[in-house]
Amino acid sequence: MTAVYLLNHLFNFIAPALWLAVFLPGVCRLLWRGAPARLSLVEQMGVQLVVGVLVLLAGLVVLGRDGAMLTYAMLVALAAVGQWLMQR
């Protein structure tokens, strides 16, 4: 496997977590305009990305393969709970 293929696989592995990390804090800022957040937008995105990648890695280790629906369900659930905690 060449370096380009390896980087492509790694990017595609973290793409769901990256998408949620960018999308979720931005939408929450639009929906709750009056509520002050504890962390800045970039910090929220960073926290969401780290949590998301850890969930994807845990799903890969526990289930033995990438792309399981249970892993994606846990990714969405933990991202939502994490965002809720950061908005409190």
Rosetta blueprint (number, residue, H / E / L):
1 M L
2 T L
3 A H
4 V H
5 Y H
6 L H
7 L H
8 N H
9 H H
10 L H
11 F H
12 N H
13 F H
14 I H
15 A H
16 P H
17 A H
18 L H
19 W H
20 L H
21 A H
22 V H
23 F H
24 L H
25 P H
26 G H
27 V H
28 C H
29 R H
30 L H
31 L H
32 W L
33 R L
34 G L
35 A L
36 P L
37 A L
38 R L
39 L L
40 S L
41 L H
42 V H
43 E H
44 Q H
45 M H
46 G H
47 V H
48 Q H
49 L H
50 V H
51 V H
52 G H
53 V H
54 L H
55 V H
56 L H
57 L H
58 A H
59 G H
60 L H
61 V H
62 V H
63 L H
64 G L
65 R L
66 D L
67 G L
68 A L
69 M H
70 L H
71 T H
72 Y H
73 A H
74 M H
75 L H
76 V H
77 A H
78 L H
79 A H
80 A H
81 V H
82 G H
83 Q H
84 W H
85 L H
86 M H
87 Q H
88 R L
